[in-house]
Amino acid sequence: MVDGKGLKILIVCTFGAGSSQLLKMNIDKAISKLGVTNVVTEVCDSGSCMGSKCDGIITTTAHQELVKGHPTARAFGAVRGTFNTKSVDTEVERVLRELGLEF
């Protein structure tokens, strides 16, 4: 197991409701498959994400430009669809590596 050191990943969509909750489930699964623990994932709507402190952001390609320039995020990922598990797995791994985790 790899300790995620309490990293916070924000999952951003338009309203922070339905699709982002489904994306969160898939992101949590991807984190677990990598053997990473102690990572907080939180859902947020695109209108208020800039006011939420986080280490990284994962969103869909439709929202990737909205999250650029976030004041605290050090890594960004954009998946090609909520149910595209290959894209989710790839982006989660890339974001976690960019945040300094090694696995």
N, C-alpha and C positions, 0 to 999 in steps of 0.2 A: 504494500500500500504506500501511496505517496501522500504526504500531508500538504493540503492546499493552503495551509497557513491562514485560513480565514478569508481568503480572497473573495471578493463580492463581484458577481457577474450579473449585470442588468440585462434583462430580456425585454426588448422594446418593440411594441407594435402600436397601431393607431390608437386603440382605446385601453390597452392593458387588460383586456378581458379574454374572450374566447380563444382566438388564435395564439395569443402569447402564452396562455395556460397550456395549450397543447404543445407548443414549442418548448416550454419549460420542462414538460415531462420528458421529451426527447433529449433535451440537453442534459437533464439529470441522469438519464440512462447512459448517455455517452460518457459523462464524467465517471460514472460507476464502472463502465466497461474498461476505462483506462486505469482503474484502480486508485483513483484520487478521492480522498476524503477531505472534510473540513473546507468545503467551498460552498458559499452561500449564493443561491440563485434567487433573483427577485424579479417580478414582472412589473413593468412600468409603461405608462402611455407615452406616446411621442411628444406630447405637449409639456409634460413635466419632467422628462428624463434629465434635462440639463441641471435641474436642482437636486438630483439624487447623487450622492457620493457613491462611487464604485471604482473597481480596479479595471474592469473590462465590460464591453457591451457586445451582445450578440443580438442581431436583428435579422430581418429579411432584406433581400436586395432592394425591395421597394422603399425601405426606410434608411438605407445606409447613409445617404447624404444628410439626413436629419440629425444623425448622432455624431457626425464628424465635428471636432472642435469641442467635445465634451470636456469640461474643466478638470476632471480627475481621472478619467479612463485612460489607461496606458495601452490598451489593446482593443481592437475592433474586429468583429466577424460578421459576415452577412451570408445567411443560408439561402438556398434557392427554393425553399419551400418548407413549410412546417412539417410535412411528412417525408421529406427527402432525407432519409436517415444517413445516407452516404455523405451528403453535404453537411448535415448537422455534425456527424462524427468528425469530419475533416476540419470544420471551423472551430469546434470545441478544442480539439487537439492543438490546432495552430494558436488559438488565443491563450490557452494555458501555457504553452511553450514560450510564447511571447511575454507572458507574465513571470517567466523564470522557473516554471516547474520542469523537472526532468523525470521522464518515465520510460 
